[in-house]
Amino acid sequence: MEKVIFDTDFIRNTEAKHFLGGRSELEKFAKVAELVFPDIVIEEIKNQKRKNLEKNKSSFLSNPFHWLRNLDRNDTQNFDIESHISELETNETLKYSVIKLTDYSVLEQMKELALKKLPPFEAADNTDKGFKDACIYFTTLEYLQSIPDKMIFVCCKDGRLKEAFNEHPNIIVIESYDDFIKNSITRFYDDYFIEKLQSEVHTDISKEHIVDYWINTNENRVLLIEVDGEKYVVEVDSGEIVAFEKAAAYSDAINKFIHSGAFATTHAAIEALNPYIHFLSDDEILKILESVDTNNQIYLIIGDEDVKQFVSTLHDRKKEILPTDFAANIKNRLEE
């Protein structure tokens, strides 16, 4: 199931009845995607409620109807706001997960972005606004490294935060449920596109056979289709099929490259893989690049023209999905 991360503006809610706001939209999302909130978003929701309840309690205590109705002032004064907020959180009917930033080494990057007034921080000289958005930004990037599909949606409306996320090809920025539907895998479920798949790829394809997708090195979408025990990869651009192939056509070459035991095998595997680079998934690319770092039959000849070109292409196009230290290590090998 696809994952959507939300910023505070989308679920803002100061009222005392429900925990999450934006419920009508969230209920639509929850039917087709996993709802994900950075912990700072959850804490901000609690803080909004806390301030609003404190304000209303104070106002209620000074309201003449409080004593006109013979209400106990002590009961109002002693109302436990924290317990009420915790109860709302516990009783929230919408299912969601919370993600946290654990790699605090990014504080140096955060400081650099703040000093240079780069997104998600505001560009104006007279403000330091952007810390909460920066927490959302780096929490999201860390989470992206931990999920198998290496692709997520982020629902936000803040211009600078959107600008920061738009730098990452595996993060799709949306503003609404309608935006999500236009960009998610469900967009490929319409009858017109299924008929094109049946006509060009396999006659028995239905929407249930579309099991995954990713952004490729051409920044197009590649669909993974499993039908009749066979896996097909289909590259799509602007809703049209650009190319397709059976995954078996290059899966053996991936394994030969990763487990190469000779320089000649490495060169042969690259020659076999080059025509299929645009079909490779993020997981396949990650495994290939990991082998560059661990297999001496690869890294010892990384200076050879074909090896360097192959590795550089994958690294340059997909470095955003790689762990920071790992990406730097591959870059160093390429520059040796």
C-alpha positions in Angstrom: 0.0 0.0 0.0 1.3 3.5 -0.9 2.3 5.8 1.9 1.4 9.4 2.4 3.1 11.7 4.8 1.2 14.8 6.0 2.4 18.1 7.4 0.5 20.0 10.1 -1.5 22.3 7.9 -3.4 19.4 6.4 -4.5 17.8 9.7 -4.7 21.0 11.8 -7.4 20.7 14.5 -7.9 22.7 17.6 -11.3 21.3 18.4 -11.9 19.2 21.5 -14.0 16.4 19.9 -11.5 14.6 17.6 -7.8 14.3 17.5 -7.0 14.6 13.8 -8.4 17.3 11.5 -9.1 17.2 7.8 -11.1 14.0 8.4 -13.1 14.0 5.2 -9.9 13.9 3.1 -8.1 11.6 5.5 -10.9 9.1 5.4 -10.5 9.0 1.6 -6.7 8.5 1.9 -7.1 5.8 4.5 -9.0 3.6 2.1 -6.2 3.4 -0.4 -3.0 4.4 1.4 -1.1 4.3 4.7 -1.3 7.5 6.7 2.0 8.6 8.1 2.7 11.6 10.4 6.1 12.9 11.6 6.2 13.0 15.4 6.6 16.8 15.4 3.3 17.1 13.5 1.5 15.0 16.2 3.1 17.2 18.9 2.0 20.3 17.1 -1.6 19.0 17.0 -1.4 18.4 20.7 0.0 21.9 21.3 -2.8 23.5 19.2 -5.4 21.7 21.3 -3.7 22.5 24.5 -3.6 26.2 23.8 -7.2 26.3 22.6 -8.5 24.4 25.6 -6.6 26.6 28.0 -8.0 29.7 26.3 -11.5 28.3 26.4 -11.3 27.2 30.0 -10.2 30.7 31.0 -13.0 32.2 29.0 -15.5 29.8 30.4 -14.5 30.6 34.0 -15.1 34.3 33.4 -18.4 33.7 31.6 -21.4 34.7 33.8 -23.3 31.6 32.7 -20.8 29.5 34.6 -22.2 30.7 37.9 -25.7 31.4 36.6 -25.9 27.6 35.9 -24.5 26.8 39.3 -21.5 25.0 37.8 -18.7 24.1 40.2 -15.8 26.4 39.5 -13.3 23.9 40.9 -14.5 21.2 38.5 -13.8 23.5 35.6 -10.5 24.8 37.1 -9.2 21.2 37.7 -10.2 19.8 34.4 -7.3 17.7 33.2 -6.5 19.0 29.7 -3.5 16.6 29.2 -5.6 13.5 30.0 -8.3 14.7 27.6 -5.8 15.2 24.8 -4.3 11.7 25.5 -7.8 10.2 25.4 -8.5 11.8 22.0 -5.3 10.4 20.7 -6.0 6.9 22.0 -9.5 6.9 20.7 -8.7 8.2 17.2 -10.5 5.9 14.8 -8.3 6.7 11.8 -5.3 4.3 11.6 -1.9 6.0 11.1 1.8 5.5 12.0 4.2 8.0 13.5 7.8 8.4 12.3 10.7 10.0 14.2 14.0 11.5 13.4 16.7 9.3 14.9 19.8 10.4 13.0 20.7 13.7 14.6 23.8 14.1 12.5 21.5 15.9 10.1 21.5 18.9 12.4 24.7 20.1 10.6 22.8 20.0 7.3 19.8 21.7 8.9 22.1 24.4 10.3 23.6 24.9 6.8 20.2 25.2 5.2 19.1 27.7 7.8 22.2 29.9 7.5 22.0 29.9 3.7 18.2 30.5 3.7 17.6 27.4 1.6 14.3 25.4 1.5 12.5 24.5 3.7 13.7 27.7 5.5 12.3 31.0 4.5 14.4 33.1 2.1 13.8 36.5 3.8 16.6 37.9 6.0 14.3 39.0 8.8 13.0 35.6 9.8 14.3 32.2 10.9 11.0 30.4 10.2 11.4 26.9 9.0 12.6 24.8 11.9 9.4 22.6 12.2 9.4 22.2 8.4 13.0 21.2 8.5 12.2 18.5 11.1 9.4 17.2 8.9 11.8 17.3 5.9 14.7 15.3 7.5 12.3 12.9 9.3 10.8 12.1 5.9 14.2 11.6 4.2 15.3 9.2 7.0 12.0 7.3 6.7 12.5 7.1 2.9 15.7 5.1 3.5 13.9 2.6 5.7 11.1 1.5 3.4 11.5 -1.2 0.6 9.8 0.7 -2.2 11.8 3.9 -1.7 8.9 6.1 -2.8 6.5 8.2 -0.8 3.9 10.9 -1.2 4.0 14.1 0.9 0.9 16.1 1.3 1.7 19.7 2.1 0.9 23.2 0.9 3.8 25.2 2.4 5.8 26.6 -0.6 9.3 26.3 0.8 8.7 22.8 2.2 7.3 21.7 -1.2 10.4 23.3 -2.9 12.7 21.2 -0.7 10.8 18.0 -1.3 10.6 18.6 -5.1 14.4 18.1 -5.2 13.9 14.4 -4.6 12.5 12.4 -7.5 11.2 9.6 -5.2 9.1 12.0 -3.2 5.9 13.0 -4.9 4.4 16.2 -3.5 0.6 16.6 -3.5 -1.9 19.0 -2.0 -5.0 16.9 -1.9 -6.6 13.5 -2.3 -7.4 14.3 -5.9 -3.7 15.1 -6.5 -2.8 11.7 -4.9 -5.2 9.8 -7.2 -3.7 11.5 -10.3 -0.2 10.5 -9.3 -0.6 7.1 -7.5 -0.7 3.6 -9.0 -4.5 3.8 -9.1 -4.2 6.2 -12.0 -3.3 3.2 -14.1 -6.5 1.3 -13.2 -8.7 3.1 -15.8 -10.2 1.0 -18.6 -8.3 2.8 -21.4 -4.9 2.1 -19.9 -5.7 -1.5 -19.0 -6.8 -2.1 -22.6 -3.5 -0.7 -23.9 -1.7 -3.1 -21.5 -3.8 -6.0 -22.8 -3.1 -4.9 -26.4 0.6 -4.3 -26.1 1.9 -6.4 -23.2 -0.4 -9.4 -22.3 -4.0 -10.1 -23.1 -5.0 -11.2 -19.6 -3.8 -8.2 -17.7 -6.2 -6.6 -15.2 -5.7 -3.9 -12.6 -5.1 -6.5 -9.9 -1.9 -7.6 -11.8 -0.3 -4.2 -11.4 1.6 -4.8 -8.1 4.2 -2.1 -7.8 5.8 0.9 -9.6 8.8 3.2 -9.3 10.5 6.2 -10.9 13.3 5.1 -13.3 16.5 6.8 -14.4 14.5 8.6 -17.1 12.2 10.0 -14.4 9.3 8.0 -15.9 7.2 5.5 -14.0 7.8 1.8 -14.4 5.0 -0.6 -13.6 5.6 -4.1 -12.3 3.0 -6.5 -13.6 2.7 -10.1 -12.6 0.4 -12.2 -14.8 0.4 -16.0 -15.5 3.6 -16.5 -13.4 5.6 -14.0 -15.4 6.8 -10.5 -14.3 6.7 -7.6 -16.8 8.1 -4.1 -16.4 6.3 -1.4 -18.3 7.8 2.1 -18.7 5.1 4.8 -18.9 5.4 8.5 -19.8 2.4 10.9 -19.7 0.0 7.9 -19.5 1.5 6.2 -22.6 3.5 3.0 -22.7 7.0 3.8 -23.8 8.6 0.4 -23.5 8.1 -3.0 -21.8 10.0 -6.2 -21.2 10.0 -9.4 -19.2 11.9 -8.9 -15.9 13.6 -12.3 -16.7 15.4 -10.7 -19.6 17.8 -8.9 -17.3 17.4 -10.5 -13.8 20.2 -13.0 -14.5 22.6 -10.3 -15.6 21.9 -8.4 -12.3 22.9 -11.5 -10.3 26.0 -12.1 -12.5 27.1 -8.5 -11.9 26.5 -8.6 -8.1 28.2 -12.0 -7.7 30.9 -11.4 -10.3 34.0 -13.6 -9.7 36.1 -12.2 -12.6 36.7 -8.9 -14.4 35.4 -10.4 -17.7 32.2 -11.4 -16.0 31.7 -7.8 -14.7 32.2 -6.4 -18.2 29.8 -9.0 -19.7 27.1 -8.3 -17.1 27.3 -4.5 -17.7 27.0 -5.1 -21.5 23.9 -7.2 -20.9 22.4 -4.7 -18.4 22.9 -1.5 -20.3 19.8 -1.9 -22.5 17.7 -2.4 -19.5 18.9 0.4 -17.1 15.6 2.3 -17.5 13.7 -0.7 -16.1 15.7 -1.2 -12.9 13.9 -0.8 -9.6 15.3 1.2 -6.7 15.9 -2.0 -4.8 17.8 -3.6 -7.8 19.9 -0.4 -8.2 20.7 -0.4 -4.5 21.9 -4.0 -4.6 24.0 -3.3 -7.7 25.7 -0.3 -6.0 26.2 -2.2 -2.8 28.1 -4.8 -4.8 30.3 -2.1 -6.2 31.4 -1.3 -2.7 31.9 -4.9 -1.6 33.0 -7.0 -4.6 36.6 -6.5 -5.5 36.0 -7.9 -9.0 34.0 -4.7 -9.5 35.6 -1.9 -7.6 39.1 -2.9 -8.7 38.1 -2.1 -12.3 35.8 0.8 -11.6 38.1 3.1 -13.6 37.4 1.1 -16.8 35.2 3.2 -19.1 32.2 0.9 -19.2 32.2 0.1 -15.5 32.6 3.8 -14.5 29.8 4.9 -16.9 27.4 2.2 -15.7 28.0 2.9 -12.0 28.0 6.7 -12.5 24.7 6.6 -14.3 23.0 4.6 -11.5 24.6 6.7 -8.7 23.9 10.1 -10.3 20.3 9.3 -11.0 19.5 7.6 -7.8 21.8 9.1 -5.2 18.8 10.6 -3.4 17.6 7.2 -2.3 20.9 6.1 -1.0 22.1 6.4 2.6 24.3 9.5 2.8 27.5 7.8 3.9 27.0 5.0 1.3 26.4 7.5 -1.5 29.6 9.4 -0.5 31.5 6.1 -0.5 30.4 5.2 -4.0 31.3 8.7 -5.2 34.8 8.4 -3.7 35.3 5.1 -5.5 34.3 6.7 -8.8 36.8 9.5 -8.2 39.7 7.3 -7.2 
